[in-house]
Amino acid sequence: MDFSSSPVRFLKKKEPIYQISTLQSLVMGNYYGGVSVEQLLAHGDTGLGMFAAADGELILLRHQCYRILGDGSAVLAAPSERVTFASVSFLEEGEHIGFGHVGSLDELRAALDERVEILGPNNLYVLQIDGEFRRVAARTELKQEPPFEKFADVLARDERRFVFENLSGSLVCFYFPAYLEGVNTGGWHFHFLDDARTCGGHVFDMEMVKGRALLNKTDRFIMDLPHNPEFQEAALENASKEEIKGIEQGGE
């Protein structure tokens, strides 16, 4: 793999990562919707998440918000649509990274972990990779009706998977340090959208021919908690770490 980077040029004033809800809450089945797309866009131009009622994966790219439907297609989300979980930030000038061939998501994750170790593993990072992809394995999920089940049960029944081949597009990637595990996924979380804005999803594997990335490091984090009764009554400490790992990595 060809992995090269330019000198670090982070701005002194770092944009925060803004998050709606917690991953524990999502895992336990709280899909009631916290903010509108319009409100989310006030906090970032790059991001990922999920829509209310678990109605599809969300990807925010270049200040446009897309929903991934059950057939893997991407549609522009209306400003009034509700979001149940998301992490967003304003992507600004940071570190540029060049990639050659990357054979898998694990290989990409290992390369990015190397950079994080150098730059500081206890900070947060947002990354956009624009590239050519031989393969992207992704998923979304179908809309649920209340009372909502745990997310692992939703995925067991209503997850939809796809493999996209030979296309150009962008990976939106967020890194949370291990001490925030449960608030979000510890490590990297990846979503994909193709250049034509026709397909995408939550990524659990990929093969990249080449790519160019912009990496931002931040030491600022803002989180808005849900206000619904289900959140107040939830035993979030019971959210299974094994389920969180399986949800993020795609399971078998």
C-alpha positions as CSV (number, residue, x, y, z in Angstrom):
1,M,0.0,0.0,0.0
2,D,1.3,3.5,-0.9
3,F,0.6,5.6,2.2
4,S,2.0,9.2,2.2
5,S,1.0,12.4,4.0
6,S,1.9,16.0,4.0
7,P,3.0,17.9,7.1
8,V,0.3,18.6,9.7
9,R,-1.4,22.0,9.2
10,F,-4.2,22.0,11.7
11,L,-6.0,25.3,12.4
12,K,-5.7,26.7,15.9
13,K,-9.4,26.9,16.4
14,K,-10.7,23.4,15.9
15,E,-14.3,22.7,14.8
16,P,-16.1,20.4,17.3
17,I,-17.7,17.1,16.5
18,Y,-21.4,17.4,17.2
19,Q,-23.5,14.4,18.1
20,I,-27.1,13.6,18.5
21,S,-27.9,10.9,21.1
22,T,-25.6,8.1,22.2
23,L,-24.8,4.8,20.6
24,Q,-26.0,3.0,23.7
25,S,-29.4,4.6,23.2
26,L,-29.5,3.6,19.6
27,V,-28.5,0.0,20.5
28,M,-31.3,-0.2,23.0
29,G,-33.9,0.9,20.4
30,N,-34.4,4.6,20.8
31,Y,-35.2,5.7,17.2
32,Y,-37.7,8.5,18.0
33,G,-35.8,11.3,16.3
34,G,-34.0,14.1,18.0
35,V,-33.5,16.9,15.4
36,S,-34.4,17.8,11.9
37,V,-32.0,17.6,9.0
38,E,-32.1,21.4,8.8
39,Q,-31.0,21.6,12.4
40,L,-28.3,19.0,11.9
41,L,-26.8,21.0,9.0
42,A,-26.3,24.0,11.3
43,H,-23.6,21.9,13.1
44,G,-21.6,20.4,10.2
45,D,-21.1,19.8,6.5
46,T,-19.7,16.2,6.9
47,G,-21.2,13.4,8.9
48,L,-22.9,10.1,9.3
49,G,-25.8,8.6,11.3
50,M,-29.3,7.1,11.0
51,F,-32.8,8.6,10.4
52,A,-35.7,8.4,12.8
53,A,-37.5,5.1,13.1
54,A,-34.3,3.4,11.8
55,D,-35.4,4.5,8.4
56,G,-32.1,4.2,6.6
57,E,-28.5,5.1,7.0
58,L,-27.5,8.8,6.8
59,I,-24.5,10.4,5.1
60,L,-23.7,14.1,5.1
61,L,-21.3,15.1,2.4
62,R,-20.4,18.6,1.3
63,H,-23.3,20.0,3.3
64,Q,-25.9,17.8,1.6
65,C,-27.7,15.1,3.6
66,Y,-28.6,11.7,2.0
67,R,-30.8,8.8,3.1
68,I,-29.9,5.2,2.0
69,L,-33.0,3.3,1.0
70,G,-33.6,-0.4,1.3
71,D,-32.3,-1.1,-2.2
72,G,-29.0,0.7,-1.5
73,S,-30.0,3.8,-3.5
74,A,-29.4,7.3,-2.1
75,V,-31.9,10.1,-2.0
76,L,-31.5,13.7,-0.8
77,A,-33.2,14.1,2.5
78,A,-35.8,16.9,3.0
79,P,-34.9,19.6,5.6
80,S,-37.9,18.5,7.8
81,E,-36.9,14.9,8.0
82,R,-35.9,13.7,11.5
83,V,-32.6,12.2,12.6
84,T,-32.2,9.9,15.6
85,F,-28.4,9.5,15.8
86,A,-25.6,11.4,14.0
87,S,-22.1,12.7,14.3
88,V,-21.2,15.7,12.2
89,S,-18.5,18.4,11.9
90,F,-17.3,21.1,9.5
91,L,-14.5,19.6,7.5
92,E,-11.7,22.2,7.3
93,E,-8.1,22.4,6.1
94,G,-6.1,19.7,7.9
95,E,-3.8,16.9,6.9
96,H,-3.8,15.5,3.4
97,I,-3.2,11.8,3.0
98,G,-2.6,9.9,-0.3
99,F,-3.6,6.3,-0.6
100,G,-2.6,3.7,-3.2
101,H,-4.3,0.3,-3.3
102,V,-6.0,-0.6,0.0
103,G,-7.3,-4.2,0.0
104,S,-9.8,-4.1,2.8
105,L,-11.5,-2.0,5.5
106,D,-9.2,-3.6,8.1
107,E,-6.2,-2.5,6.1
108,L,-7.5,1.0,5.9
109,R,-8.3,1.1,9.6
110,A,-4.8,-0.1,10.4
111,A,-3.3,2.7,8.3
112,L,-5.5,5.3,9.9
113,D,-4.7,4.0,13.3
114,E,-1.0,4.6,12.6
115,R,-1.8,8.3,11.9
116,V,-3.9,8.5,15.1
117,E,-1.1,7.1,17.2
118,I,1.2,9.8,15.9
119,L,-1.3,12.7,16.2
120,G,-2.8,11.6,19.5
121,P,-5.2,8.7,20.1
122,N,-7.2,10.5,22.8
123,N,-8.5,13.1,20.4
124,L,-11.3,12.8,17.9
125,Y,-11.0,12.8,14.2
126,V,-13.1,13.3,11.1
127,L,-11.9,12.2,7.7
128,Q,-13.2,12.3,4.1
129,I,-11.6,10.0,1.5
130,D,-12.4,10.6,-2.1
131,G,-11.3,7.6,-4.2
132,E,-11.8,4.9,-6.8
133,F,-13.2,1.7,-5.4
134,R,-13.1,-1.8,-6.8
135,R,-15.7,-2.9,-4.2
136,V,-17.7,-1.4,-1.3
137,A,-19.8,-3.7,0.9
138,A,-22.5,-1.7,2.7
139,R,-25.8,-1.9,4.5
140,T,-28.9,0.1,5.5
141,E,-32.0,-0.9,7.4
142,L,-35.8,-0.6,6.8
143,K,-38.2,1.7,8.6
144,Q,-39.5,0.4,12.0
145,E,-42.8,1.0,13.8
146,P,-43.0,1.6,17.6
147,P,-42.7,0.1,20.1
148,F,-39.1,-0.2,18.8
149,E,-36.9,-3.3,19.3
150,K,-33.2,-3.3,20.0
151,F,-31.1,-2.5,17.0
152,A,-29.5,-6.0,16.8
153,D,-33.0,-7.4,16.4
154,V,-33.8,-4.8,13.7
155,L,-30.7,-5.8,11.8
156,A,-31.4,-9.5,12.1
157,R,-34.8,-9.0,10.3
158,D,-34.6,-5.8,8.4
159,E,-30.9,-5.2,7.5
160,R,-30.3,-4.9,3.7
161,R,-26.8,-5.4,2.3
162,F,-25.3,-4.6,-1.0
163,V,-22.0,-4.8,-2.8
164,F,-21.1,-1.9,-5.2
165,E,-18.3,-2.5,-7.7
166,N,-16.0,-0.3,-9.8
167,L,-17.2,3.2,-8.9
168,S,-15.8,6.5,-7.5
169,G,-17.1,8.0,-4.3
170,S,-16.4,9.2,-0.8
171,L,-15.9,7.6,2.6
172,V,-17.0,9.7,5.5
173,C,-15.1,8.5,8.6
174,F,-15.2,9.4,12.3
175,Y,-12.8,8.3,15.0
176,F,-13.7,8.2,18.7
177,P,-11.2,7.2,21.3
178,A,-11.7,4.0,23.4
179,Y,-12.7,6.0,26.5
180,L,-15.9,7.2,24.7
181,E,-16.9,3.6,23.8
182,G,-20.7,3.5,24.1
183,V,-21.2,7.2,23.6
184,N,-20.1,6.3,20.1
185,T,-18.1,3.4,18.5
186,G,-14.6,3.3,19.8
187,G,-12.3,3.5,16.8
188,W,-13.4,4.2,13.2
189,H,-17.0,4.4,11.7
190,F,-17.4,4.5,7.9
191,H,-20.2,5.5,5.6
192,F,-20.0,5.7,1.8
193,L,-21.7,7.7,-1.0
194,D,-20.8,7.4,-4.7
195,D,-19.9,10.4,-6.8
196,A,-23.2,10.2,-8.8
197,R,-25.1,10.4,-5.5
198,T,-27.0,7.2,-6.4
199,C,-25.9,4.6,-3.8
200,G,-24.2,4.2,-0.4
201,G,-24.5,3.0,3.1
202,H,-22.8,2.0,6.3
203,V,-19.5,0.3,5.3
204,F,-18.2,-3.0,6.7
205,D,-15.7,-3.8,3.9
206,M,-14.2,-2.2,0.8
207,E,-11.3,-2.4,-1.7
208,M,-9.9,1.0,-2.8
209,V,-7.8,1.4,-5.9
210,K,-6.5,4.8,-4.9
211,G,-7.7,7.8,-2.9
212,R,-7.1,11.2,-1.4
213,A,-8.1,12.1,2.1
214,L,-8.5,15.1,4.3
215,L,-8.1,14.5,8.0
216,N,-9.2,16.9,10.8
217,K,-8.2,16.4,14.4
218,T,-10.3,18.0,17.1
219,D,-10.3,18.2,20.9
220,R,-13.9,19.5,21.1
221,F,-17.1,17.4,21.4
222,I,-20.7,18.5,21.8
223,M,-23.5,16.0,22.5
224,D,-27.3,16.6,22.6
225,L,-29.1,13.9,24.5
226,P,-32.6,12.7,23.6
227,H,-35.5,14.4,25.4
228,N,-38.1,11.6,25.1
229,P,-39.3,9.4,28.0
230,E,-37.7,6.3,26.5
231,F,-34.3,7.8,27.0
232,Q,-34.9,8.9,30.6
233,E,-36.1,5.4,31.5
234,A,-33.5,3.4,29.5
235,A,-30.9,1.3,31.4
236,L,-28.1,2.4,29.0
237,E,-25.5,0.5,31.0
238,N,-27.1,-2.7,29.7
239,A,-26.2,-1.9,26.1
240,S,-24.1,-5.0,25.0
241,K,-20.5,-4.2,23.9
242,E,-20.7,-7.4,21.8
243,E,-23.8,-6.1,20.1
244,I,-22.2,-2.7,19.5
245,K,-19.2,-4.3,17.9
246,G,-21.4,-6.6,15.8
247,I,-23.5,-3.7,14.6
248,E,-20.5,-1.6,13.6
249,Q,-18.6,-4.4,11.9
250,G,-21.5,-6.0,10.1
251,G,-21.6,-9.3,11.9
252,E,-21.6,-12.4,9.7
